[in-house]
Amino acid sequence: MVNKKIVTIAVMSVFFIAMGIGTITPAIQSIAEAFPNLNFSTILLVSTLPSLFIIPSTYIAGMVAGNKVGYRPLLITGILLFSLAGAAPYFLTTNFTTILVTRALFGIGLGALMPLGNAIILSLFEGQERANMLGLSGVVMNLGGIVLQLLGGILAAIRWNYAFLAHLLGIISLIMVLFMLPEPERKEQQVNEKIVIPTTVYFISAMFGIAMMVNYPLLVNMSTIIITDKLGDAASAGVVLSMFTVGGMIAGAIFGKVYQIATRFTISIGLLILALGSGIVHYASNLMILTLGTTLVGIGFGLVMPAVMMILGMIVAPVAFAAASGILMAFMNLGGFLSTYYIAMLSNINSAVRFPIFVAMCLYGLSGLVYGAIQAKNPPSFSAKS
């Protein structure tokens, strides 16, 4: 019989590095200064290219996890790529193309990890207990993001390539998975059960991917905003960006209670908080206000993501949890990759670095109101007890 406490610790160690894609965002401006002959949109690929490779990786991992390939082999492979490929650019200070190759490998590793933690939680827990566990995973995930981003910003202040060394924290997760996580058993009735993914999963995932695309400019442009507006340096950007993950951690801590009270309106609440936070970031003139806005954005996103996971858990069979989670993560990272071109498109309308954040404020606010109105008009489609 699976010891849920031991499994929880091991799985949470995976969530600890799940936001590792943001580790080097505080170093973006420093990297741009190290490669002055490259366009800024090309520099952004250091942050967004992993998202492109996460897409097939997370989709494939979700489809085969616990079915054709065990959870443990996928987790171990993913963590090794996360740690080693993630740290590799430290040694590649002159060849930007090679750096991008290692970032692609890093994305493959991170993509393999993404659907597995949620799949294990959705398999072992139900109802309110599931909501509480997803909330806890949000706390740990964002705590890891705080540590990684702070460390990335501090190291980038020494030299831009030092920021990549922060990925070596993944070795801690590797040790926990190796020694604390047994291969989860599949229920007998699931062994020959066919994986069926409803069309609704793809629609929900696409919407979430768009939400990620709209949010990404705030993350990747933060160091540029802070440095060009003379509000601080790369280390300051690391602190401010870490507050996004602090916000997510706060959201994770309260998600279970919020979902219990708000149920189907949780997503609307999260979207409206996202709009408020984006508006504050757009108009902020000092680090304190910038930090407040970024924290609120983190809270909003931290409420929306587990709420979406709860919906997926209600509309797919247990055997399809990993696959559905993989699809969600794939679309989320597609949104992250497309954000580079989304930012470029918006720059043709208004070249101000904060303009995409203003657009985010408008889109989140409108979406929150529309979604809330739809939920108020229609009865809930799923049972919250699933």
C-alpha positions in Angstrom: 0.0 0.0 0.0 1.2 3.5 -1.0 2.3 5.6 2.0 0.7 8.9 1.0 2.8 11.0 3.4 6.1 9.8 1.8 4.6 10.1 -1.7 3.5 13.6 -0.9 7.0 14.7 0.2 8.5 13.2 -3.0 5.9 14.6 -5.3 6.2 18.1 -3.7 9.9 18.0 -4.3 9.1 17.8 -8.0 6.7 20.7 -7.7 9.6 22.6 -6.0 11.4 22.8 -9.4 8.3 23.0 -11.6 8.6 26.8 -12.0 12.2 26.5 -13.0 11.5 28.1 -16.3 11.5 31.5 -14.6 14.9 31.0 -12.9 16.8 33.2 -15.4 14.2 35.9 -16.0 16.0 38.3 -13.7 19.1 37.9 -15.9 17.4 38.8 -19.3 18.7 42.3 -19.4 22.2 41.2 -18.3 22.2 38.6 -21.0 21.1 41.2 -23.6 24.0 43.4 -22.5 26.4 40.4 -22.9 25.3 39.9 -26.5 24.8 43.4 -27.8 24.7 42.4 -31.5 21.6 40.3 -31.1 18.0 41.6 -31.2 16.2 41.7 -27.9 13.5 39.3 -29.3 16.3 36.8 -30.0 17.6 37.2 -26.4 14.1 36.5 -25.2 14.4 33.0 -26.7 16.6 32.0 -23.8 13.5 32.3 -21.7 10.8 31.3 -24.2 12.5 28.6 -26.3 12.2 26.0 -23.5 8.4 26.5 -23.6 8.4 25.3 -27.2 10.1 22.1 -26.4 8.1 21.6 -23.2 5.0 21.3 -25.5 5.7 17.9 -27.1 7.6 16.7 -24.1 4.8 17.3 -21.6 2.1 15.9 -24.0 4.1 12.7 -24.6 4.9 12.3 -20.9 1.2 12.7 -20.0 0.1 10.1 -22.5 2.6 7.4 -21.5 3.0 8.1 -17.8 2.0 5.1 -15.7 0.8 3.3 -18.9 3.7 2.6 -21.3 6.4 4.1 -19.1 6.6 4.3 -15.3 6.4 7.5 -13.4 9.8 7.1 -11.8 11.8 6.7 -15.0 10.1 9.8 -16.5 10.7 11.9 -13.3 14.4 10.8 -13.1 15.1 11.6 -16.8 13.3 15.0 -16.5 15.1 16.1 -13.4 18.5 15.1 -14.8 17.8 17.2 -18.0 16.5 20.0 -15.8 19.6 20.1 -13.7 22.4 19.4 -16.2 21.1 21.1 -19.3 19.7 24.0 -17.1 23.2 24.7 -15.7 25.1 24.1 -19.0 25.0 27.7 -20.2 27.3 28.6 -17.3 30.1 27.2 -19.4 28.9 28.5 -22.8 29.6 32.2 -22.5 30.4 33.0 -26.2 28.1 30.8 -28.4 24.5 31.9 -28.1 23.3 29.1 -30.5 24.8 26.5 -28.2 23.1 28.1 -25.3 19.7 27.8 -27.1 20.4 24.1 -27.7 20.9 23.5 -24.0 17.7 25.5 -23.3 15.8 23.2 -25.6 17.1 20.2 -23.7 16.2 21.9 -20.5 12.6 22.4 -21.8 12.3 18.7 -22.7 13.3 17.8 -19.2 10.9 20.3 -17.5 8.1 19.2 -19.9 8.5 15.5 -18.8 8.0 16.6 -15.1 5.1 18.9 -15.5 2.1 16.5 -15.8 3.3 13.9 -13.4 2.9 15.6 -10.0 -0.7 16.6 -10.7 -1.5 13.2 -12.2 -0.3 11.4 -9.0 -2.4 13.8 -6.8 -5.5 13.4 -9.0 -5.0 9.6 -8.8 -4.6 9.4 -5.0 -7.0 12.1 -3.7 -10.7 13.1 -4.3 -13.0 15.9 -3.6 -12.0 18.5 -1.0 -8.9 16.6 -0.1 -7.8 16.8 -3.8 -8.4 20.6 -3.7 -6.3 20.9 -0.6 -3.4 18.8 -2.1 -3.5 20.9 -5.3 -3.4 24.0 -3.1 -0.4 22.6 -1.3 1.3 21.8 -4.6 0.9 25.4 -5.5 2.5 26.5 -2.3 5.5 24.3 -2.9 5.8 25.1 -6.5 5.8 28.8 -5.9 8.2 28.4 -2.9 10.6 26.7 -5.3 10.0 29.5 -7.8 10.9 32.1 -5.2 14.1 30.3 -4.3 15.1 29.8 -7.9 14.3 33.3 -9.1 16.0 34.9 -6.1 19.0 32.8 -6.6 19.0 33.5 -10.3 18.8 37.2 -9.7 21.6 37.2 -7.1 23.9 35.1 -9.3 23.1 37.3 -12.3 24.2 40.3 -10.4 27.7 38.7 -10.2 27.8 37.7 -13.9 25.0 36.8 -16.3 26.0 33.2 -16.8 26.0 32.4 -13.1 22.2 32.6 -13.1 22.0 29.2 -14.8 23.8 27.4 -11.9 20.6 27.8 -9.9 19.1 24.9 -11.8 21.4 22.5 -9.9 18.9 22.7 -7.0 17.1 20.0 -9.0 19.6 17.5 -7.6 17.7 17.7 -4.3 14.5 16.7 -6.0 16.3 13.8 -7.8 17.5 12.4 -4.5 14.0 12.5 -3.1 12.4 10.8 -6.1 15.1 8.1 -6.1 14.7 7.2 -2.4 11.2 8.3 -1.4 8.9 7.7 -4.4 7.7 4.2 -5.2 6.2 3.6 -8.6 2.5 4.4 -8.1 0.2 1.4 -8.7 -2.5 1.6 -11.3 -6.0 0.4 -10.3 -6.8 -3.0 -11.8 -9.8 -1.6 -13.7 -7.6 1.1 -15.3 -5.1 -1.3 -16.8 -6.9 -1.9 -20.1 -9.0 1.2 -20.0 -8.8 3.4 -23.1 -7.7 7.0 -22.6 -10.4 9.3 -23.8 -9.8 13.1 -23.8 -13.0 15.2 -24.2 -12.9 18.2 -26.6 -13.6 20.4 -23.6 -10.1 19.6 -22.3 -8.5 21.1 -25.4 -10.7 24.2 -25.2 -9.9 24.8 -21.5 -6.2 24.2 -22.2 -6.2 26.6 -25.1 -7.8 29.3 -23.0 -5.3 28.7 -20.3 -2.5 28.9 -22.8 -3.8 32.3 -24.0 -3.8 33.5 -20.3 -0.2 32.4 -20.0 0.8 34.3 -23.2 -0.9 37.4 -22.0 0.9 37.1 -18.6 4.4 36.4 -19.9 5.4 39.9 -20.9 5.2 41.0 -17.3 7.6 38.2 -16.3 10.2 38.5 -19.2 10.1 42.3 -19.3 10.4 42.9 -15.5 14.2 43.2 -15.5 14.1 45.6 -18.5 11.4 47.7 -16.7 13.4 47.9 -13.5 16.9 48.5 -15.1 15.8 51.0 -17.9 13.6 53.0 -15.5 16.5 53.0 -13.0 14.5 51.4 -10.3 17.1 48.8 -9.4 19.4 46.1 -10.9 19.2 42.4 -11.8 19.1 41.4 -8.1 16.1 43.8 -7.6 14.4 42.2 -10.6 14.9 38.8 -8.9 13.3 40.1 -5.7 10.3 41.6 -7.5 9.8 38.5 -9.7 10.0 36.3 -6.7 7.0 38.1 -5.3 5.0 36.6 -8.3 5.8 33.3 -6.8 5.1 34.5 -3.2 1.7 35.5 -4.5 1.3 32.0 -6.0 2.3 30.5 -2.7 -0.3 32.6 -0.8 -2.9 31.5 -3.4 -1.9 27.9 -2.9 -2.3 28.2 0.9 -5.8 29.6 0.6 -7.0 27.8 -2.5 -8.8 24.9 -0.7 -10.8 27.4 1.4 -11.5 29.8 -1.5 -12.6 26.9 -3.8 -14.9 25.5 -1.0 -16.6 28.9 -0.7 -16.5 30.2 -4.3 -16.5 26.9 -6.3 -17.2 27.7 -9.9 -16.5 31.4 -9.4 -12.9 30.8 -8.3 -11.6 31.4 -11.8 -13.4 34.7 -12.1 -12.0 35.8 -8.8 -8.5 34.8 -10.0 -8.9 36.7 -13.3 -10.1 39.9 -11.6 -7.1 39.8 -9.2 -4.9 39.3 -12.2 -6.4 42.4 -13.8 -5.8 44.4 -10.6 -2.2 43.3 -10.3 -1.4 44.0 -13.9 -2.9 47.5 -13.7 -0.7 48.2 -10.6 2.4 47.0 -12.4 1.6 49.1 -15.5 1.3 52.3 -13.5 3.9 51.6 -10.8 6.6 54.2 -10.4 8.7 52.6 -7.7 9.8 49.1 -6.5 7.3 48.9 -3.7 4.3 49.4 -5.9 5.8 47.2 -8.6 6.2 44.5 -5.9 2.6 44.8 -4.8 1.3 44.5 -8.3 3.5 41.5 -9.1 2.4 39.8 -5.9 -1.3 40.2 -6.8 -0.6 38.8 -10.3 0.9 35.8 -8.6 -2.1 35.4 -6.4 -4.5 35.6 -9.3 -2.6 33.1 -11.4 -2.2 30.8 -8.3 -6.0 30.7 -8.0 -6.8 30.1 -11.6 -4.3 27.2 -12.3 -5.5 24.8 -9.6 -9.1 25.7 -10.3 -8.6 24.7 -13.9 -6.9 21.4 -12.7 -10.0 20.7 -10.5 -12.2 21.1 -13.6 -10.0 18.7 -15.6 -10.3 16.2 -12.7 -14.0 16.4 -12.9 -14.4 15.8 -16.7 -11.9 13.1 -17.4 -11.6 9.5 -16.1 -8.8 8.8 -13.6 -6.8 6.9 -16.2 -6.7 10.1 -18.4 -5.6 12.5 -15.6 -1.9 12.5 -16.7 -2.8 12.9 -20.4 -5.2 15.8 -19.6 -2.6 17.5 -17.4 -0.1 17.0 -20.1 -2.3 18.7 -22.7 -2.9 21.6 -20.3 0.8 22.0 -19.7 1.5 21.8 -23.4 -0.9 24.7 -24.2 0.4 26.7 -21.2 3.9 26.5 -22.6 2.8 27.1 -26.2 1.4 30.3 -24.8 4.8 31.1 -23.2 6.6 30.5 -26.4 4.2 32.5 -28.5 4.5 35.4 -26.1 7.8 36.4 -27.9 5.8 37.1 -31.1 2.8 38.4 -29.1 5.2 41.0 -27.6 6.6 41.8 -31.0 3.1 42.3 -32.4 2.1 44.6 -29.6 5.3 46.6 -30.0 4.2 47.5 -33.6 1.1 49.2 -32.0 2.9 50.8 -29.0 6.6 50.3 -28.4 6.4 51.1 -24.6 7.7 48.1 -22.6 4.7 48.2 -20.3 2.1 48.3 -23.0 1.6 44.5 -23.1 0.9 44.7 -19.3 -1.8 47.3 -19.9 -3.4 45.0 -22.5 -3.2 42.1 -20.0 -5.1 44.3 -17.4 -7.9 44.8 -19.9 -8.1 41.2 -21.1 -8.1 39.7 -17.7 -10.7 42.1 -16.4 -13.0 41.5 -19.3 -12.6 37.7 -19.1 -13.2 37.7 -15.4 -16.5 39.6 -15.7 -17.7 37.5 -18.7 -16.8 34.2 -17.1 -18.5 35.2 -13.9 -21.6 36.3 -15.7 -21.8 32.9 -17.6 -21.4 30.9 -14.4 -24.0 33.0 -12.6 -26.5 32.5 -15.5 -25.9 28.7 -15.9 -26.0 26.0 -13.3 -22.7 24.1 -12.7 -21.9 21.5 -15.3 -19.9 19.2 -13.1 -20.1 17.8 -9.7 -17.6 19.2 -7.2 -17.5 15.9 -5.5 -15.8 14.1 -8.4 
